[in-house]
Amino acid sequence: MKVFKIRCSQINKIMGASKTAGGLSQTAITYLKEWYAGDQEEVFSKYLTKGNECENEAIQEVGYFFDLFDVKKNTQYFENEFICGTPDVIDSETVFDTKCSWNRKTFLDSVTSAINPDYESQLQGYMNLTGLKNAELCYVLLEFENQDFSQFTREEKFYSINVKYDAEFIDQVEKKVIQCREWLNDYHATVTLKLKK
């Protein structure tokens, strides 16, 4: 069995509280079973399709608003002993992650709501992997298919949230990964024993 490492985008799936002290949540256990079985399927939706197809344009908007020269999507995969992932954009001091809002309403929801904890955890993971201490979560409202947002200025279609590195949170993530590995080892032993009968 390969060594378990948590993808930055999935960190919160293992971080939830358990009904039993010190244990893993049911969400974490379900995720680990899928990971072990290799059944983690890609989810397809119109929202993800827009995010994928508009990603490069969103990255260009990040470059514009943060004065990044010749900004390009990062393709380097990072991993350490516990975490793995591929950040969208990295410069000398900051890691950036882009989110393409589906429409004006969802964009404004992001502007007026507290930061999405899944995205915040994802950025903590990226900072840990890159050694950077500063991150920006960037929401971009872009046109897609028949959508038209031309009545809004460029500034009205971009919003970013700053996130600072939290070493204590990363320490908690690493401890959870260790717990996950222990659970997986027990699960693997059970599966192996049952299948040999």
C-alpha positions as CSV (number, residue, x, y, z in Angstrom):
1,M,0.0,0.0,0.0
2,K,1.3,3.4,-0.9
3,V,2.0,6.0,1.8
4,F,-1.0,8.3,2.4
5,K,-0.6,12.0,1.8
6,I,-3.4,14.5,1.8
7,R,-4.1,16.6,-1.3
8,C,-4.3,20.3,-0.4
9,S,-7.8,20.5,-1.9
10,Q,-9.0,17.7,0.4
11,I,-7.4,18.7,3.7
12,N,-10.7,19.6,5.3
13,K,-12.1,16.1,4.6
14,I,-9.8,14.7,7.3
15,M,-9.9,17.6,9.7
16,G,-13.4,17.3,11.1
17,A,-14.1,16.4,14.7
18,S,-15.0,12.9,15.6
19,K,-17.7,11.7,17.9
20,T,-15.1,9.8,19.8
21,A,-12.2,11.8,21.3
22,G,-9.1,11.8,19.2
23,G,-10.6,9.7,16.4
24,L,-11.4,10.4,12.8
25,S,-14.7,11.7,11.6
26,Q,-17.0,9.7,9.5
27,T,-16.3,12.0,6.6
28,A,-12.6,11.3,7.0
29,I,-13.2,7.5,7.1
30,T,-15.4,7.6,4.0
31,Y,-12.7,9.6,2.2
32,L,-10.0,7.1,3.3
33,K,-12.0,4.1,2.1
34,E,-12.4,5.8,-1.3
35,W,-8.7,6.6,-1.4
36,Y,-7.7,3.0,-0.5
37,A,-10.1,1.5,-3.1
38,G,-9.0,4.0,-5.8
39,D,-12.6,5.1,-6.2
40,Q,-12.1,8.8,-6.0
41,E,-13.8,9.9,-9.2
42,E,-13.7,13.3,-10.8
43,V,-16.9,15.3,-10.3
44,F,-18.3,16.9,-13.4
45,S,-20.5,20.0,-13.3
46,K,-21.1,23.2,-15.2
47,Y,-19.3,25.0,-12.4
48,L,-16.2,22.9,-12.7
49,T,-16.3,23.1,-16.5
50,K,-16.3,26.9,-16.3
51,G,-13.5,26.9,-13.7
52,N,-11.3,24.7,-15.9
53,E,-12.0,26.5,-19.2
54,C,-11.6,30.0,-17.7
55,E,-8.6,29.2,-15.5
56,N,-6.0,30.8,-17.7
57,E,-8.0,34.0,-18.1
58,A,-8.5,34.1,-14.3
59,I,-4.8,33.8,-13.8
60,Q,-4.2,36.7,-16.2
61,E,-6.6,38.8,-14.0
62,V,-4.5,37.8,-11.0
63,G,-1.4,39.1,-12.9
64,Y,-3.2,42.4,-13.7
65,F,-4.4,43.1,-10.1
66,F,-1.1,42.0,-8.4
67,D,1.3,43.4,-11.0
68,L,2.8,40.1,-11.8
69,F,4.9,40.2,-14.9
70,D,4.3,37.5,-17.5
71,V,2.2,35.4,-15.1
72,K,1.6,31.8,-16.0
73,K,-0.2,28.8,-14.5
74,N,2.1,26.8,-12.2
75,T,2.5,23.2,-13.4
76,Q,5.0,22.1,-10.7
77,Y,3.7,19.4,-8.4
78,F,4.8,19.8,-4.8
79,E,4.8,17.2,-2.0
80,N,6.4,16.7,1.4
81,E,6.0,14.0,4.0
82,F,2.3,14.7,4.6
83,I,0.8,17.0,2.0
84,C,0.7,17.3,-1.8
85,G,-0.7,19.6,-4.4
86,T,-0.2,22.0,-7.4
87,P,-0.8,25.7,-6.6
88,D,-2.3,27.9,-9.4
89,V,0.2,30.7,-9.3
90,I,3.4,31.2,-7.3
91,D,5.6,34.3,-7.1
92,S,8.5,35.1,-4.9
93,E,6.4,35.9,-1.8
94,T,2.8,34.7,-2.4
95,V,0.9,31.7,-3.6
96,F,-2.4,32.4,-5.4
97,D,-5.4,30.3,-6.0
98,T,-8.1,31.3,-8.4
99,K,-11.8,30.5,-8.2
100,C,-14.1,31.3,-11.2
101,S,-17.5,32.3,-9.9
102,W,-20.4,30.8,-11.8
103,N,-22.5,34.1,-11.9
104,R,-22.8,37.5,-10.4
105,K,-24.8,36.1,-7.4
106,T,-22.2,33.5,-6.5
107,F,-19.4,36.0,-6.9
108,L,-21.1,38.4,-4.5
109,D,-21.8,35.6,-2.1
110,S,-18.0,35.0,-2.0
111,V,-17.4,38.8,-1.5
112,T,-19.9,39.1,1.4
113,S,-19.3,35.8,3.2
114,A,-16.5,34.5,5.4
115,I,-13.8,32.7,3.6
116,N,-14.7,29.1,2.6
117,P,-12.8,26.9,5.1
118,D,-12.0,24.3,2.4
119,Y,-10.2,27.0,0.3
120,E,-8.5,28.4,3.4
121,S,-7.2,25.0,4.3
122,Q,-6.1,24.4,0.7
123,L,-4.0,27.6,0.7
124,Q,-2.5,26.6,4.1
125,G,-1.3,23.4,2.4
126,Y,0.1,25.3,-0.6
127,M,2.0,27.7,1.7
128,N,3.4,24.7,3.6
129,L,4.5,23.0,0.4
130,T,6.2,26.1,-1.1
131,G,7.6,27.6,2.1
132,L,5.7,30.9,1.5
133,K,3.9,32.7,4.3
134,N,1.4,34.6,2.3
135,A,-1.5,33.6,0.1
136,E,-4.3,35.1,-1.9
137,L,-7.7,33.5,-2.6
138,C,-8.9,35.2,-5.8
139,Y,-12.5,35.1,-7.0
140,V,-13.0,36.2,-10.6
141,L,-16.2,36.8,-12.5
142,L,-15.7,35.9,-16.2
143,E,-18.0,35.4,-19.1
144,F,-18.7,31.8,-20.2
145,E,-20.9,30.5,-23.0
146,N,-23.9,32.9,-23.0
147,Q,-23.0,34.9,-19.9
148,D,-22.5,38.6,-20.3
149,F,-21.0,40.7,-17.5
150,S,-19.7,43.5,-19.7
151,Q,-21.7,46.1,-17.7
152,F,-19.4,45.7,-14.8
153,T,-15.9,47.1,-14.5
154,R,-12.8,44.9,-14.2
155,E,-12.6,45.9,-10.6
156,E,-16.2,44.9,-9.9
157,K,-15.4,41.4,-11.2
158,F,-12.3,40.6,-9.0
159,Y,-12.1,40.0,-5.3
160,S,-9.2,38.6,-3.2
161,I,-8.9,37.4,0.4
162,N,-5.5,37.4,2.0
163,V,-4.5,34.4,4.0
164,K,-1.4,34.2,6.4
165,Y,0.5,31.0,7.1
166,D,-0.8,29.2,10.2
167,A,1.9,26.8,11.5
168,E,-0.3,25.5,14.3
169,F,-3.0,24.4,11.7
170,I,-0.4,22.6,9.6
171,D,0.8,20.8,12.8
172,Q,-2.8,19.6,13.2
173,V,-3.0,18.5,9.6
174,E,0.2,16.5,10.0
175,K,-1.1,14.8,13.1
176,K,-4.4,13.9,11.3
177,V,-2.4,12.4,8.4
178,I,-0.6,10.2,10.8
179,Q,-3.9,9.1,12.3
180,C,-5.2,8.4,8.8
181,R,-2.2,6.2,8.1
182,E,-2.8,4.3,11.2
183,W,-6.4,3.8,10.3
184,L,-5.4,2.7,6.8
185,N,-2.9,0.2,8.1
186,D,-5.6,-1.4,10.2
187,Y,-8.1,-1.3,7.3
188,H,-5.5,-2.9,5.0
189,A,-4.8,-5.7,7.5
190,T,-8.5,-6.4,7.8
191,V,-9.1,-6.4,4.0
192,T,-6.1,-8.7,3.5
193,L,-7.2,-11.1,6.2
194,K,-10.8,-11.3,4.9
195,L,-9.7,-11.8,1.2
196,K,-7.4,-14.6,2.1
197,K,-10.2,-16.7,3.6
